[in-house]
Amino acid sequence: MRRITMPSVAVLLLALGTGCSSASSEKARVAEEPGGKAGAKASATKGTDGRPVDIVRAAVAKARATSVRVDEKIVLSDGTRTYTLSIAGPFDMARDKGRLSVDFPGGAVDHIDEIFSRGRIYLTPMQPAVPKGAWASIARDKAEAHSLLRAPANDPEHVLRQISAMRKVTRFGTETVGGLPATRYRGSLDTATLSLGLAAKARRSLAEVHEMIQTDLPVFTDAWVDRAGRIVRVRLTYRSQTKSAEVTMTLASFGQPVKAIAPDDSLTVPVKSVGGALPG
């Protein structure tokens, strides 16, 4: 197997534009899990036969059937520089609404706010895409990610969809998350799952890598499940000799009310796509 150090991986991992764009891009068709979102939520009430993969899927479904507090950290490195983004806020996955704050210290744009509501995502500031004080507005199902392990516009449910597709899942011991014990499960993601939500250019780069190495990219996943059967932390990790990407998302405050009100239409500007370091 060839070492994975080719430029296409750098494109996938480090597409950290310093600004935000509204240029048009090809829509990536994201395949939902069998039964769609409604099926995933309904499965939260079903038991498992004790297989690690079923335990993780049931725990994800349980999270997607309620509201949570999201705290996420994304760490990307090209071997010489390290970039860290932080994403946090309340999100009601059952009602498809939430608020996120995204921070990228040192970036040309170091902070944006996002609101998920009415089937759309609203982002600000998004200069030069939209006027100062306005919100970019994009249909949630049209948003795309432009680099590996990023979720479209930081959508936390996208991360959970990928975790539900973990393969070769094994139990990896018990640890403490948020002061409480949680069982850790480890697995991996295949190329098809990594492609979900990616924009056309990133999907082509991923396909080129897959063709070159003749196997899936070594992306490993961890999921922590608490004693109530809820997913409380997930982690996606890629590492090579020179590049790395790690996404860690912690879920807490289950079932709390979430207020996420879309901006007034007079303050929004519809866009065809969003990109850059902060939206992903």
N, C-alpha and C positions, 0 to 999 in steps of 0.2 A: 504494500500500500504506500502511495506517495504521501509525504508530509503535507499537511494542509496549510500552506503558507502563501498560496497564490493570491494575486490582487483581488480576485472576485470575493474571497473571504473578507478581505479588508473592506470592500464595499459593503458587504452584508453587515459587518459588525460595527463599522465606524462611520456610518452615513450621518454624521453629526453636523449638518449645515448650521451656520451660526444665526440664520434668520428663519423666517417662516414663509411658505409659498402657497399660492392658490392655483398653480398651474394644473392643467387637465392631465389625468392619468387613466390608464386602463383599469377597469374595475376587476378586482380579484374576487372570484366567486368563492365564498366561504361556506363550506359544507357543515351544517349543524349536525349534532349527534342524532342518532335515530330517534324519531318521534319529535324532533325539534325542541325548542325551549320548554314548551308546555310539558312534553314528555319527560324532560330532565327534572322539572320541578315535581312532577307527580312521583317520580322514582325516589324522591327524598323520603317518602314514607314506607318504602319497601325495605325488607331485610336483605341481608347478604348471606352467602353460604360460608363466609369466613375467608374467602380468597382475597389476598391483598388488593388486587385490581378492583374487585367489587366494593371493597371497603372504601377505597379512595373515591371511586365514582359516586357512591352513595353520599360520602361526605361533601363532595363538590355540589351535588344536587341539593343537599340540605342548605348549603350557603347560598345557592342561587334562588332559593325559595324564601329568602328573608332579606333583611337589611344588615349592613356591616359597616364598620369603620375600616377603611383601606389605608395601609401605610406601606409604601413600596420604595425600594431603592434599586437603581440600575447602575451598575459599575461596568464600564467598558474600558479596555486598555489595548493599545497597539504596540506594547512593549517598551515604549518610551514615555507615553503620556497616559494618564488615567482620567476618565471623565465620570463624574457621579451626578446622577439626577435623582431627585426625591419627588414622590407623588403621594399626596395624602388627601383624605376627605371622606365624608359619609356617602354611602351608595346603597340605594334600595334596589337590589337586583330583582326582587319580585315585581316591582312596579316600574322598572326600567328608568330610573332617574337617580341623579346624584350630582355631587359637586366635588371637583378635584382641584388642588393647587399643585402646580408643577414648578420645581425649582432646579435651575442649572447654574450654580455659582461659577462666575467667570465667563459665561457665555455672552455674546452680543445682546441677546435677549435672555435675561436670567430668570424670568418668572412669567407664567401665564396662568389664567384661571379658566376652568372648563365647567360647563353645566351640561348635563345629559337630561333632556326632557322632551316629551312629545315626539319621540322618534328621531330627534336631531341632537347634534353636539354643537355647543356654542363655545367659542374660544376667544380670549382677549388677553393682552394686545396681540395683534397679528399684522403689524406694519411690515412691509408696505402693502400687504394684501388688502387691508381695509383701513378706513380713516381712524385716526386716534379717537378713542372713546367708544368705538363701535365693536361689535362682536362678529367674528366670522361664523357662519352657520352652514353646517353640512349634514346631510342625512346620515344617521348612524351607520346604516348598512352600505354607505358609499365610502366611508373613511377607510384608508389603507395605511399600513406600516411600510417604512422604507428601509428598514434594516433588521437583521436577525434578532430574534427574541424581543422585539418591540411589539406592543399591541397598538392597533389603529387608534390614534388619539388617546392612548393610554387606557383604553377600555378594560376594566378589570375582569369583566366576564370573558373576554377573549383569552386571558391567561388561564382562567378556570376551564374553558373548553379544551385548551391544549393539555392541561393536567389530566383531564378525563380520558385523554387518548394515550396516557402512559402505557408503555409496553414493558414486559419482563419485570413486573413489579414485585419487590421483595420487602419484607419487614426489616427495618434497620435499627431497631431498638427504641427506647423511650427517652425523651428529653423534656425539658421545661420550656413552655412557650407562654408568655404572659403570666408567669408565676404558677402555671398549672401543668400537670403532666400531659404529654401528647406522644402518640406513637408515630414514629417516622417511617415513611415508606419511600423506597428509591426505585426509579425506573429510567426509561429513556424515551425519546421522541423520534419518530421516523420523518422522512423528508416531506411526506404529504402533510403531516401535522404542522411542521415548521413553515410550510408554504401558506397556511391559512392566513388570510388577511394581508399578505404581502402585495405590494405594488408590482407591476409587470417587470420592471428592471431588476428588482431584488429577487423575484421568482426565477428570472432567467439566470441570474448569478448563482442562485442555489442549485438550479438544475445543472449548471456547468460543473459545479463542485461535485455533485452527486455522480455525474458522468465520469469525471476525472478519477475519483477515488473508488468508484464502483461499490459504494456502500453509503449508508446514512452518515451525516455529519455527527460527530460525537457530542451530542447534546444530552445531558443527564438531568433528571428531574427528581426533586424531593417533595414530599407532601407530609405535613404533620396533621394528625387527626386527634382531636381531644376525646375525653371519655364520654362526651355527649354525641359523638359521631359526627362532629363538625370539622370542616377543614379550617385550620387556624393559621397555617403558614404554607407557602409553596416557594420553591426555588428552581430556576432553570439555569443551567450552567454550561458554558462552552469554554474549553481551554485548549490552546495549542502551544507550541514552544514560544511563540511571539505575541499571540493575541488572545484575548479572553473577553467574555461577556457573562455577567451574572445578574439575574433578576430575582429579587426576594420580595415577596408580597405577604404581609401579615394581615390577618382579618380578626377584628375584635368588635366588641359592643354590638353583639347580635340582637336584632329585633328592635333597635331604637328608631324612633321616627326620623325621617329624612326630609328636609325642606329643600327643594331644588326647583326654582321658578325660572322659566325661560325669560330672557330679556324681551322687552317690547319689540315688536316687529320693526319699529322705526329706528331701532338701534342695531339691527342686524344686517349683514351683507352675505347673501348666499354665495358659496364658493364650490368649485367642483372637486377640490382636493385640499388637504392641508399637509404640510411637511416641514422639516427642520428638526433641530435637536429636541425641542420640547414636546411637540405633538407626536414625534416618532416617525 
